[in-house]
């Protein structure tokens, strides 16, 4: 039994603890029911609930919600479209989201799942240093997909830009 100032009052039966709590105008709150003997504290229960809610809100506020973004490809994807979608995947991974890369098959394309598998393997190969493959490419119905997650601690190195110095007097780029 702990009183409202944080001092231990010792072990006492529940009715006696309730009498002590009521005499102070506070509630008897069971803090640790699994302990032997259970730990109870004299406090304002409304204030205790408010502080618990405040702690859970603060913990939820600092959590990063990981979303799964989906990028769809076709077996006959053009090189430019492939590169464009790969850039989107890189951006999603840098933001900390997972990516589900899907290949859609139609008609006779379903007879050649190796084309879709090659596209997904090429994608994971090109993103190799920044990605962890969570699921290997698998075919379900008329589509094949894989799930990619960002590699923990990976930071993309920005290539240095080749900007020329600007002349501060005229605002022109110096001729070389």
N, CA, C and O atoms as a DFTB+ gen file, in Angstrom:
704 C
 N C O
     1  1       0.846      -1.180       0.000
     2  2       0.000       0.000       0.000
     3  2       0.896       1.249       0.000
     4  3       1.802       1.379       0.823
     5  1       0.619       2.167      -0.946
     6  2       1.389       3.405      -1.059
     7  2       0.413       4.563      -0.889
     8  3      -0.674       4.552      -1.466
     9  1       0.798       5.563      -0.100
    10  2      -0.123       6.692       0.104
    11  2       0.041       7.728      -1.000
    12  3       0.827       7.532      -1.927
    13  1      -0.703       8.834      -0.902
    14  2      -0.722       9.847      -1.959
    15  2       0.589      10.623      -2.081
    16  3       0.794      11.299      -3.088
    17  1       1.472      10.550      -1.104
    18  2       2.766      11.229      -1.166
    19  2       3.872      10.310      -1.675
    20  3       5.015      10.746      -1.812
    21  1       3.554       9.043      -1.959
    22  2       4.539       8.094      -2.452
    23  2       5.233       7.312      -1.356
    24  3       6.194       6.593      -1.629
    25  1       4.764       7.438      -0.110
    26  2       5.381       6.711       1.005
    27  2       4.666       5.380       1.194
    28  3       3.448       5.290       1.041
    29  1       5.439       4.347       1.530
    30  2       4.848       3.032       1.731
    31  2       4.187       2.944       3.100
    32  3       4.766       3.342       4.111
    33  1       2.962       2.415       3.117
    34  2       2.234       2.251       4.371
    35  2       2.285       0.820       4.867
    36  3       1.851       0.532       5.983
    37  1       2.816      -0.087       4.042
    38  2       2.919      -1.488       4.442
    39  2       1.778      -2.313       3.882
    40  3       0.959      -1.824       3.103
    41  1       1.737      -3.582       4.295
    42  2       0.702      -4.510       3.828
    43  2      -0.487      -4.415       4.768
    44  3      -0.332      -4.486       5.987
    45  1      -1.691      -4.251       4.190
    46  2      -2.910      -4.175       5.001
    47  2      -4.069      -4.790       4.216
    48  3      -4.024      -4.851       2.987
    49  1      -5.095      -5.240       4.916
    50  2      -6.256      -5.825       4.227
    51  2      -7.001      -4.748       3.429
    52  3      -6.957      -3.571       3.789
    53  1      -7.681      -5.143       2.356
    54  2      -8.383      -4.170       1.501
    55  2      -9.400      -3.276       2.231
    56  3      -9.436      -2.077       1.955
    57  1     -10.227      -3.802       3.150
    58  2     -11.175      -2.884       3.822
    59  2     -10.479      -1.767       4.612
    60  3     -10.935      -0.623       4.620
    61  1      -9.375      -2.115       5.271
    62  2      -8.636      -1.105       6.040
    63  2      -8.017      -0.078       5.082
    64  3      -8.011       1.117       5.380
    65  1      -7.492      -0.537       3.925
    66  2      -6.906       0.371       2.936
    67  2      -7.967       1.313       2.381
    68  3      -7.688       2.489       2.144
    69  1      -9.190       0.805       2.170
    70  2     -10.290       1.653       1.690
    71  2     -10.646       2.729       2.704
    72  3     -10.924       3.869       2.333
    73  1     -10.637       2.368       3.983
    74  2     -10.947       3.347       5.029
    75  2      -9.907       4.464       5.033
    76  3     -10.263       5.636       5.154
    77  1      -8.629       4.118       4.902
    78  2      -7.561       5.121       4.885
    79  2      -7.727       6.034       3.669
    80  3      -7.572       7.249       3.782
    81  1      -8.044       5.450       2.500
    82  2      -8.217       6.242       1.278
    83  2      -9.403       7.183       1.395
    84  3      -9.300       8.353       1.027
    85  1     -10.526       6.693       1.900
    86  2     -11.731       7.532       2.041
    87  2     -11.523       8.669       3.044
    88  3     -12.069       9.759       2.875
    89  1     -10.734       8.410       4.083
    90  2     -10.482       9.454       5.081
    91  2      -9.710      10.623       4.461
    92  3      -9.837      11.759       4.918
    93  1      -8.910      10.351       3.420
    94  2      -8.156      11.406       2.738
    95  2      -8.946      11.998       1.577
    96  3      -8.495      12.949       0.938
    97  1     -10.139      11.432       1.300
    98  2     -10.969      11.942       0.212
    99  2     -10.467      11.514      -1.165
   100  3     -10.750      12.179      -2.162
   101  1      -9.721      10.405      -1.228
   102  2      -9.171       9.917      -2.497
   103  2      -9.644       8.487      -2.754
   104  3     -10.416       7.930      -1.974
   105  1      -9.167       7.890      -3.872
   106  2      -9.563       6.543      -4.250
   107  2      -8.415       5.572      -4.002
   108  3      -7.253       5.971      -3.928
   109  1      -8.758       4.285      -3.875
   110  2      -7.770       3.232      -3.757
   111  2      -7.641       2.585      -5.136
   112  3      -8.592       1.981      -5.634
   113  1      -6.466       2.713      -5.750
   114  2      -6.244       2.221      -7.113
   115  2      -5.239       1.076      -7.076
   116  3      -4.166       1.188      -6.483
   117  1      -5.614      -0.039      -7.729
   118  2      -4.725      -1.191      -7.801
   119  2      -3.758      -0.965      -8.966
   120  3      -4.164      -0.987     -10.128
   121  1      -2.489      -0.749      -8.651
   122  2      -1.480      -0.432      -9.652
   123  2      -0.930      -1.698     -10.300
   124  3      -0.844      -1.776     -11.525
   125  1      -0.562      -2.676      -9.503
   126  2       0.033      -3.909     -10.009
   127  2      -0.709      -5.116      -9.444
   128  3      -0.365      -5.614      -8.372
   129  1      -1.734      -5.591     -10.170
   130  2      -2.529      -6.702      -9.640
   131  2      -1.805      -8.046      -9.652
   132  3      -2.180      -8.948      -8.903
   133  1      -0.777      -8.197     -10.484
   134  2      -0.095      -9.492     -10.589
   135  2       0.979      -9.683      -9.524
   136  3       1.457     -10.799      -9.321
   137  1       1.364      -8.607      -8.844
   138  2       2.399      -8.719      -7.813
   139  2       1.845      -9.468      -6.603
   140  3       0.635      -9.502      -6.381
   141  1       2.748     -10.067      -5.825
   142  2       2.322     -10.758      -4.606
   143  2       2.972     -10.067      -3.435
   144  3       4.196     -10.143      -3.330
   145  1       2.264      -9.399      -2.545
   146  2       0.834      -9.053      -2.616
   147  2       0.602      -7.928      -3.633
   148  3       1.540      -7.208      -3.979
   149  1      -0.645      -7.769      -4.117
   150  2      -0.945      -6.716      -5.102
   151  2      -0.615      -5.322      -4.552
   152  3      -0.809      -5.049      -3.368
   153  1      -0.114      -4.448      -5.431
   154  2       0.270      -3.099      -5.022
   155  2      -0.899      -2.157      -5.277
   156  3      -1.433      -2.104      -6.385
   157  1      -1.297      -1.407      -4.236
   158  2      -2.375      -0.430      -4.344
   159  2      -1.834       0.937      -3.945
   160  3      -0.870       1.051      -3.188
   161  1      -2.481       1.970      -4.475
   162  2      -2.031       3.324      -4.193
   163  2      -3.244       4.216      -3.919
   164  3      -4.304       4.050      -4.521
   165  1      -3.065       5.155      -3.007
   166  2      -4.114       6.120      -2.708
   167  2      -3.893       7.313      -3.627
   168  3      -2.857       7.974      -3.562
   169  1      -4.889       7.587      -4.496
   170  2      -4.750       8.687      -5.449
   171  2      -6.120       9.058      -5.998
   172  3      -7.115       8.382      -5.738
   173  1      -6.151      10.138      -6.756
   174  2      -7.363      10.551      -7.448
   175  2      -7.453       9.715      -8.725
   176  3      -6.603       9.848      -9.606
   177  1      -8.464       8.859      -8.838
   178  2      -8.571       7.933      -9.962
   179  2      -8.787       8.659     -11.291
   180  3      -8.267       8.225     -12.319
   181  1      -9.542       9.749     -11.284
   182  2      -9.765      10.532     -12.503
   183  2      -8.466      11.086     -13.046
   184  3      -8.230      11.065     -14.254
   185  1      -7.623      11.582     -12.157
   186  2      -6.319      12.117     -12.552
   187  2      -5.434      10.999     -13.105
   188  3      -4.706      11.203     -14.077
   189  1      -5.497       9.819     -12.483
   190  2      -4.728       8.667     -12.923
   191  2      -5.132       8.256     -14.340
   192  3      -4.271       7.996     -15.181
   193  1      -6.451       8.195     -14.607
   194  2      -6.939       7.833     -15.944
   195  2      -6.491       8.867     -16.982
   196  3      -6.084       8.508     -18.087
   197  1      -6.569      10.135     -16.623
   198  2      -6.172      11.205     -17.538
   199  2      -4.696      11.072     -17.917
   200  3      -4.338      11.211     -19.087
   201  1      -3.843      10.805     -16.932
   202  2      -2.412      10.666     -17.197
   203  2      -2.113       9.441     -18.051
   204  3      -1.217       9.479     -18.894
   205  1      -2.866       8.338     -17.839
   206  2      -2.693       7.139     -18.662
   207  2      -3.050       7.440     -20.123
   208  3      -2.328       7.050     -21.041
   209  1      -4.175       8.140     -20.325
   210  2      -4.597       8.492     -21.686
   211  2      -3.573       9.417     -22.337
   212  3      -3.279       9.286     -23.526
   213  1      -3.041      10.339     -21.570
   214  2      -2.044      11.273     -22.082
   215  2      -0.786      10.527     -22.533
   216  3      -0.213      10.848     -23.574
   217  1      -0.354       9.522     -21.743
   218  2       0.814       8.720     -22.099
   219  2       0.573       7.916     -23.374
   220  3       1.452       7.847     -24.234
   221  1      -0.602       7.311     -23.506
   222  2      -0.884       6.521     -24.711
   223  2      -0.978       7.416     -25.947
   224  3      -0.536       7.019     -27.025
   225  1      -1.547       8.620     -25.808
   226  2      -1.609       9.561     -26.944
   227  2      -0.216       9.985     -27.375
   228  3       0.071      10.073     -28.569
   229  1       0.653      10.249     -26.399
   230  2       2.030      10.651     -26.719
   231  2       2.779       9.518     -27.405
   232  3       3.549       9.759     -28.334
   233  1       2.562       8.281     -26.958
   234  2       3.228       7.133     -27.580
   235  2       2.718       6.943     -29.012
   236  3       3.508       6.641     -29.907
   237  1       1.425       7.112     -29.240
   238  2       0.846       6.964     -30.568
   239  2       1.329       8.075     -31.494
   240  3       1.491       7.860     -32.696
   241  1       1.555       9.253     -30.941
   242  2       1.995      10.400     -31.739
   243  2       3.385      10.185     -32.315
   244  3       3.686      10.651     -33.414
   245  1       4.242       9.473     -31.566
   246  2       5.618       9.274     -32.000
   247  2       5.798       8.032     -32.861
   248  3       6.916       7.734     -33.281
   249  1       4.708       7.296     -33.135
   250  2       4.814       6.115     -33.973
   251  2       4.806       6.505     -35.437
   252  3       4.133       7.457     -35.832
   253  1       5.553       5.770     -36.234
   254  2       5.556       5.966     -37.685
   255  2       4.643       4.906     -38.279
   256  3       4.889       3.712     -38.112
   257  1       3.603       5.325     -38.964
   258  2       2.680       4.385     -39.584
   259  2       3.244       4.010     -40.947
   260  3       3.425       4.864     -41.815
   261  1       3.517       2.722     -41.123
   262  2       4.081       2.246     -42.381
   263  2       2.929       1.859     -43.301
   264  3       2.097       1.016     -42.965
   265  1       2.903       2.492     -44.460
   266  2       1.884       2.181     -45.439
   267  2       2.472       1.251     -46.488
   268  3       3.686       1.216     -46.691
   269  1       1.604       0.500     -47.151
   270  2       2.023      -0.334     -48.268
   271  2       1.503       0.333     -49.532
   272  3       0.297       0.384     -49.773
   273  1       2.427       0.843     -50.333
   274  2       2.075       1.487     -51.596
   275  2       2.157       0.437     -52.694
   276  3       3.003      -0.456     -52.638
   277  1       1.282       0.538     -53.697
   278  2       1.294      -0.441     -54.776
   279  2       1.635       0.230     -56.094
   280  3       1.067       1.263     -56.449
   281  1       2.571      -0.372     -56.813
   282  2       2.953       0.078     -58.148
   283  2       2.656      -1.068     -59.102
   284  3       3.096      -2.197     -58.885
   285  1       1.901      -0.772     -60.169
   286  2       1.494      -1.812     -61.113
   287  2       2.282      -1.704     -62.407
   288  3       2.467      -0.619     -62.959
   289  1       2.740      -2.853     -62.874
   290  2       3.458      -2.963     -64.144
   291  2       2.658      -3.881     -65.067
   292  3       1.773      -4.606     -64.611
   293  1       2.967      -3.850     -66.355
   294  2       2.450      -4.804     -67.332
   295  2       3.640      -5.563     -67.882
   296  3       4.756      -5.044     -67.843
   297  1       3.449      -6.785     -68.400
   298  2       4.581      -7.545     -68.937
   299  2       5.288      -6.832     -70.086
   300  3       6.493      -7.005     -70.268
   301  1       4.555      -6.032     -70.864
   302  2       5.164      -5.318     -71.998
   303  2       5.476      -3.876     -71.626
   304  3       5.286      -2.974     -72.442
   305  1       5.953      -3.645     -70.405
   306  2       6.222      -2.288     -69.933
   307  2       7.372      -1.677     -70.743
   308  3       8.388      -2.324     -70.999
   309  1       7.183      -0.432     -71.133
   310  2       8.204       0.310     -71.872
   311  2       9.330       0.707     -70.913
   312  3       9.102       0.827     -69.710
   313  1      10.519       0.909     -71.428
   314  2      11.678       1.242     -70.596
   315  2      11.465       2.537     -69.817
   316  3      11.797       2.615     -68.635
   317  1      10.909       3.554     -70.479
   318  2      10.683       4.832     -69.794
   319  2       9.672       4.667     -68.665
   320  3       9.866       5.206     -67.576
   321  1       8.581       3.915     -68.921
   322  2       7.575       3.689     -67.873
   323  2       8.190       2.925     -66.700
   324  3       7.912       3.222     -65.538
   325  1       9.023       1.945     -67.019
   326  2       9.684       1.163     -65.978
   327  2      10.552       2.067     -65.098
   328  3      10.480       1.993     -63.871
   329  1      11.369       2.918     -65.720
   330  2      12.254       3.812     -64.966
   331  2      11.443       4.805     -64.135
   332  3      11.800       5.110     -62.997
   333  1      10.349       5.307     -64.711
   334  2       9.486       6.265     -64.029
   335  2       8.887       5.630     -62.768
   336  3       8.879       6.243     -61.700
   337  1       8.392       4.408     -62.904
   338  2       7.787       3.720     -61.760
   339  2       8.850       3.319     -60.739
   340  3       8.580       3.298     -59.538
   341  1      10.047       3.002     -61.206
   342  2      11.139       2.662     -60.291
   343  2      11.502       3.869     -59.425
   344  3      11.796       3.718     -58.239
   345  1      11.483       5.069     -60.019
   346  2      11.755       6.299     -59.247
   347  2      10.704       6.491     -58.152
   348  3      11.027       6.895     -57.035
   349  1       9.430       6.195     -58.488
   350  2       8.367       6.288     -57.480
   351  2       8.628       5.297     -56.343
   352  3       8.459       5.635     -55.171
   353  1       9.033       4.095     -56.685
   354  2       9.314       3.085     -55.666
   355  2      10.457       3.551     -54.772
   356  3      10.390       3.398     -53.553
   357  1      11.506       4.119     -55.368
   358  2      12.622       4.637     -54.568
   359  2      12.153       5.713     -53.604
   360  3      12.571       5.737     -52.446
   361  1      11.288       6.602     -54.071
   362  2      10.782       7.672     -53.216
   363  2       9.947       7.105     -52.068
   364  3      10.077       7.555     -50.929
   365  1       9.085       6.119     -52.359
   366  2       8.276       5.502     -51.308
   367  2       9.165       4.822     -50.268
   368  3       8.913       4.929     -49.067
   369  1      10.196       4.128     -50.724
   370  2      11.093       3.442     -49.799
   371  2      11.872       4.434     -48.939
   372  3      12.099       4.183     -47.755
   373  1      12.285       5.567     -49.530
   374  2      12.996       6.592     -48.757
   375  2      12.100       7.210     -47.701
   376  3      12.579       7.638     -46.651
   377  1      10.777       7.262     -47.975
   378  2       9.832       7.781     -46.986
   379  2       9.534       6.776     -45.884
   380  3       8.851       7.097     -44.911
   381  1      10.053       5.541     -46.038
   382  2       9.853       4.524     -45.005
   383  2       8.658       3.635     -45.244
   384  3       8.299       2.856     -44.361
   385  1       8.017       3.718     -46.412
   386  2       6.856       2.886     -46.708
   387  2       7.291       1.611     -47.414
   388  3       8.357       1.553     -48.028
   389  1       6.438       0.583     -47.313
   390  2       6.668      -0.650     -48.054
   391  2       6.023      -0.494     -49.422
   392  3       5.116       0.318     -49.605
   393  1       6.501      -1.284     -50.386
   394  2       5.982      -1.201     -51.750
   395  2       5.594      -2.598     -52.222
   396  3       6.355      -3.555     -52.079
   397  1       4.392      -2.691     -52.789
   398  2       3.934      -3.934     -53.405
   399  2       4.017      -3.726     -54.909
   400  3       3.221      -2.980     -55.479
   401  1       4.980      -4.386     -55.557
   402  2       5.142      -4.282     -57.001
   403  2       4.321      -5.401     -57.633
   404  3       4.527      -6.576     -57.326
   405  1       3.388      -5.035     -58.518
   406  2       2.453      -5.996     -59.108
   407  2       2.588      -5.989     -60.625
   408  3       2.703      -4.930     -61.242
   409  1       2.572      -7.169     -61.216
   410  2       2.537      -7.321     -62.670
   411  2       1.150      -7.844     -63.022
   412  3       0.723      -8.867     -62.486
   413  1       0.443      -7.155     -63.914
   414  2      -0.889      -7.564     -64.363
   415  2      -0.784      -8.306     -65.680
   416  3      -0.196      -7.787     -66.629
   417  1      -1.333      -9.494     -65.763
   418  2      -1.343     -10.274     -66.996
   419  2      -2.749     -10.257     -67.589
   420  3      -3.739     -10.302     -66.859
   421  1      -2.829     -10.192     -68.924
   422  2      -4.116     -10.265     -69.621
   423  2      -3.997     -11.270     -70.760
   424  3      -2.963     -11.364     -71.420
   425  1      -5.052     -12.002     -70.972
   426  2      -5.138     -12.895     -72.131
   427  2      -3.971     -13.849     -72.245
   428  3      -3.674     -14.598     -71.315
   429  1      -3.297     -13.818     -73.412
   430  2      -2.192     -14.754     -73.686
   431  2      -0.948     -14.464     -72.854
   432  3      -0.047     -15.298     -72.773
   433  1      -0.894     -13.273     -72.229
   434  2       0.257     -12.942     -71.380
   435  2       0.360     -13.910     -70.203
   436  3       1.451     -14.141     -69.681
   437  1      -0.792     -14.487     -69.778
   438  2      -0.790     -15.397     -68.623
   439  2      -0.013     -16.680     -68.905
   440  3       0.377     -17.384     -67.974
   441  1       0.210     -16.983     -70.159
   442  2       0.968     -18.186     -70.509
   443  2       2.468     -17.986     -70.304
   444  3       3.230     -18.951     -70.367
   445  1       2.905     -16.747     -70.060
   446  2       4.333     -16.447     -69.911
   447  2       4.624     -15.706     -68.600
   448  3       4.995     -14.532     -68.623
   449  1       4.456     -16.386     -67.458
   450  2       4.726     -15.712     -66.176
   451  2       6.203     -15.386     -65.981
   452  3       6.539     -14.539     -65.154
   453  1       7.093     -16.046     -66.732
   454  2       8.532     -15.775     -66.580
   455  2       8.872     -14.346     -66.976
   456  3       9.850     -13.790     -66.477
   457  1       8.083     -13.734     -67.870
   458  2       8.318     -12.330     -68.260
   459  2       8.091     -11.420     -67.049
   460  3       8.902     -10.538     -66.767
   461  1       6.993     -11.641     -66.346
   462  2       6.704     -10.858     -65.140
   463  2       7.727     -11.083     -64.053
   464  3       8.140     -10.143     -63.373
   465  1       8.146     -12.350     -63.885
   466  2       9.156     -12.665     -62.866
   467  2      10.469     -11.953     -63.185
   468  3      11.149     -11.459     -62.285
   469  1      10.824     -11.903     -64.478
   470  2      12.049     -11.203     -64.884
   471  2      11.983      -9.715     -64.553
   472  3      12.971      -9.129     -64.111
   473  1      10.819      -9.107     -64.768
   474  2      10.654      -7.672     -64.461
   475  2      10.828      -7.436     -62.962
   476  3      11.528      -6.509     -62.555
   477  1      10.189      -8.279     -62.140
   478  2      10.290      -8.108     -60.687
   479  2      11.712      -8.381     -60.191
   480  3      12.198      -7.694     -59.292
   481  1      12.377      -9.378     -60.771
   482  2      13.757      -9.664     -60.360
   483  2      14.698      -8.546     -60.793
   484  3      15.642      -8.215     -60.076
   485  1      14.445      -7.964     -61.963
   486  2      15.249      -6.819     -62.406
   487  2      15.061      -5.643     -61.444
   488  3      16.021      -4.966     -61.077
   489  1      13.815      -5.417     -61.047
   490  2      13.501      -4.325     -60.122
   491  2      14.230      -4.509     -58.796
   492  3      14.864      -3.576     -58.303
   493  1      14.144      -5.713     -58.211
   494  2      14.816      -5.944     -56.928
   495  2      16.333      -5.897     -57.081
   496  3      17.041      -5.502     -56.154
   497  1      16.836      -6.300     -58.255
   498  2      18.276      -6.225     -58.499
   499  2      18.766      -4.789     -58.566
   500  3      19.820      -4.462     -58.020
   501  1      17.994      -3.922     -59.242
   502  2      18.401      -2.521     -59.379
   503  2      18.229      -1.738     -58.082
   504  3      18.937      -0.758     -57.849
   505  1      17.296      -2.163     -57.242
   506  2      17.084      -1.493     -55.952
   507  2      17.834      -2.209     -54.831
   508  3      17.644      -1.885     -53.659
   509  1      18.668      -3.161     -55.171
   510  2      19.306      -4.077     -54.225
   511  2      19.852      -3.488     -52.948
   512  3      19.596      -4.031     -51.874
   513  1      20.603      -2.383     -53.021
   514  2      21.271      -1.856     -51.823
   515  2      20.320      -1.116     -50.887
   516  3      20.670      -0.867     -49.733
   517  1      19.137      -0.764     -51.353
   518  2      18.228       0.008     -50.494
   519  2      16.972      -0.748     -50.105
   520  3      16.105      -0.192     -49.431
   521  1      16.854      -2.024     -50.520
   522  2      15.601      -2.727     -50.325
   523  2      15.814      -4.113     -49.716
   524  3      16.839      -4.758     -49.934
   525  1      14.813      -4.551     -48.946
   526  2      14.753      -5.913     -48.423
   527  2      13.512      -6.542     -49.049
   528  3      12.419      -5.985     -48.958
   529  1      13.679      -7.702     -49.683
   530  2      12.548      -8.384     -50.318
   531  2      11.823      -9.176     -49.237
   532  3      12.370     -10.135     -48.692
   533  1      10.585      -8.773     -48.925
   534  2       9.821      -9.468     -47.886
   535  2       9.150     -10.727     -48.415
   536  3       9.103     -11.745     -47.725
   537  1       8.625     -10.661     -49.653
   538  2       8.033     -11.850     -50.261
   539  2       8.622     -12.020     -51.652
   540  3       8.761     -11.054     -52.403
   541  1       8.961     -13.239     -51.982
   542  2       9.481     -13.520     -53.320
   543  2       8.334     -13.361     -54.316
   544  3       7.172     -13.454     -53.921
   545  1       8.627     -13.122     -55.602
   546  2       7.550     -12.968     -56.578
   547  2       6.686     -14.226     -56.645
   548  3       7.194     -15.326     -56.861
   549  1       5.360     -14.051     -56.455
   550  2       4.449     -15.188     -56.573
   551  2       3.238     -14.797     -57.399
   552  3       2.789     -13.651     -57.387
   553  1       2.726     -15.782     -58.115
   554  2       1.616     -15.548     -59.037
   555  2       0.318     -15.953     -58.357
   556  3       0.205     -17.055     -57.819
   557  1      -0.653     -15.060     -58.386
   558  2      -1.982     -15.339     -57.856
   559  2      -2.991     -14.880     -58.896
   560  3      -3.163     -13.682     -59.119
   561  1      -3.642     -15.818     -59.517
   562  2      -4.626     -15.463     -60.542
   563  2      -3.953     -14.842     -61.744
   564  3      -3.031     -15.418     -62.321
   565  1      -4.419     -13.659     -62.118
   566  2      -3.853     -12.990     -63.298
   567  2      -2.818     -11.936     -62.927
   568  3      -2.529     -11.047     -63.728
   569  1      -2.260     -12.021     -61.733
   570  2      -1.211     -11.071     -61.356
   571  2      -0.102     -11.753     -60.568
   572  3      -0.300     -12.806     -59.962
   573  1       1.064     -11.128     -60.593
   574  2       2.228     -11.595     -59.856
   575  2       2.720     -10.409     -59.034
   576  3       2.773      -9.285     -59.532
   577  1       3.080     -10.658     -57.774
   578  2       3.516      -9.527     -56.946
   579  2       4.634      -9.921     -55.997
   580  3       4.855     -11.097     -55.706
   581  1       5.325      -8.903     -55.528
   582  2       6.351      -9.042     -54.502
   583  2       6.238      -7.816     -53.589
   584  3       5.797      -6.750     -54.017
   585  1       6.640      -7.983     -52.332
   586  2       6.590      -6.862     -51.386
   587  2       8.021      -6.487     -51.010
   588  3       8.823      -7.332     -50.613
   589  1       8.313      -5.204     -51.145
   590  2       9.641      -4.664     -50.864
   591  2       9.561      -3.728     -49.662
   592  3       8.626      -2.937     -49.546
   593  1      10.535      -3.821     -48.778
   594  2      10.587      -2.946     -47.606
   595  2      11.920      -2.208     -47.617
   596  3      12.910      -2.724     -48.137
   597  1      11.955      -1.000     -47.043
   598  2      13.231      -0.270     -47.002
   599  2      14.219      -0.970     -46.076
   600  3      13.844      -1.492     -45.026
   601  1      15.481      -0.971     -46.480
   602  2      16.521      -1.573     -45.649
   603  2      16.757      -0.648     -44.462
   604  3      16.937       0.554     -44.654
   605  1      16.760      -1.180     -43.229
   606  2      16.948      -0.320     -42.062
   607  2      18.299       0.379     -42.089
   608  3      19.331      -0.248     -42.328
   609  1      18.281       1.681     -41.842
   610  2      19.504       2.464     -41.751
   611  2      20.095       2.871     -43.078
   612  3      21.180       3.452     -43.105
   613  1      19.412       2.583     -44.207
   614  2      19.959       2.951     -45.510
   615  2      19.694       4.421     -45.790
   616  3      18.562       4.886     -45.665
   617  1      20.734       5.152     -46.170
   618  2      20.594       6.556     -46.575
   619  2      21.134       6.689     -47.985
   620  3      22.258       6.271     -48.266
   621  1      20.345       7.267     -48.868
   622  2      20.751       7.444     -50.258
   623  2      21.740       8.598     -50.343
   624  3      21.514       9.665     -49.773
   625  1      22.822       8.378     -51.050
   626  2      23.847       9.409     -51.224
   627  2      23.461      10.252     -52.433
   628  3      23.315       9.732     -53.539
   629  1      23.299      11.554     -52.218
   630  2      22.951      12.460     -53.304
   631  2      24.200      12.749     -54.130
   632  3      25.241      13.081     -53.563
   633  1      24.120      12.631     -55.458
   634  2      25.291      12.965     -56.268
   635  2      25.561      14.459     -56.195
   636  3      24.621      15.253     -56.197
   637  1      26.835      14.862     -56.130
   638  2      27.128      16.296     -56.033
   639  2      26.708      17.014     -57.316
   640  3      26.991      16.549     -58.420
   641  1      26.039      18.137     -57.157
   642  2      25.603      18.901     -58.333
   643  2      26.783      19.724     -58.846
   644  3      27.583      20.248     -58.071
   645  1      26.867      19.821     -60.144
   646  2      27.980      20.560     -60.745
   647  2      27.531      21.982     -61.070
   648  3      27.382      22.344     -62.237
   649  1      27.324      22.760     -60.058
   650  2      26.901      24.145     -60.247
   651  2      28.130      25.019     -60.415
   652  3      29.128      24.850     -59.715
   653  1      28.048      25.948     -61.347
   654  2      29.164      26.867     -61.567
   655  2      29.013      28.058     -60.632
   656  3      27.893      28.474     -60.334
   657  1      30.128      28.608     -60.169
   658  2      30.037      29.763     -59.265
   659  2      29.474      30.973     -60.001
   660  3      29.757      31.184     -61.180
   661  1      28.684      31.755     -59.298
   662  2      28.080      32.949     -59.879
   663  2      28.900      34.156     -59.476
   664  3      29.283      34.295     -58.315
   665  1      29.174      35.042     -60.446
   666  2      29.912      36.269     -60.182
   667  2      28.996      37.186     -59.379
   668  3      27.898      37.514     -59.829
   669  1      29.438      37.599     -58.200
   670  2      28.580      38.378     -57.315
   671  2      28.352      39.823     -57.800
   672  3      27.388      40.463     -57.380
   673  1      29.204      40.327     -58.654
   674  2      29.049      41.713     -59.091
   675  2      28.017      41.876     -60.203
   676  3      27.199      42.794     -60.161
   677  1      28.053      40.994     -61.192
   678  2      27.146      41.182     -62.328
   679  2      26.018      40.151     -62.364
   680  3      25.039      40.341     -63.086
   681  1      26.138      39.048     -61.585
   682  2      25.113      38.037     -61.588
   683  2      25.257      37.080     -62.755
   684  3      24.407      36.211     -62.950
   685  1      26.360      37.231     -63.566
   686  2      26.595      36.350     -64.695
   687  2      27.463      35.178     -64.283
   688  3      28.187      35.231     -63.289
   689  1      27.371      34.126     -65.066
   690  2      28.224      32.981     -64.853
   691  2      29.555      33.300     -65.524
   692  3      29.563      33.677     -66.696
   693  1      30.686      33.163     -64.821
   694  2      31.985      33.488     -65.427
   695  2      32.294      32.566     -66.601
   696  3      31.992      31.373     -66.565
   697  1      32.896      33.130     -67.631
   698  2      33.259      32.341     -68.801
   699  2      34.613      31.693     -68.550
   700  3      35.477      32.258     -67.880
   701  1      34.779      30.495     -69.102
   702  2      36.027      29.763     -68.860
   703  2      36.777      29.575     -70.126
   704  3      37.854      28.979     -70.122
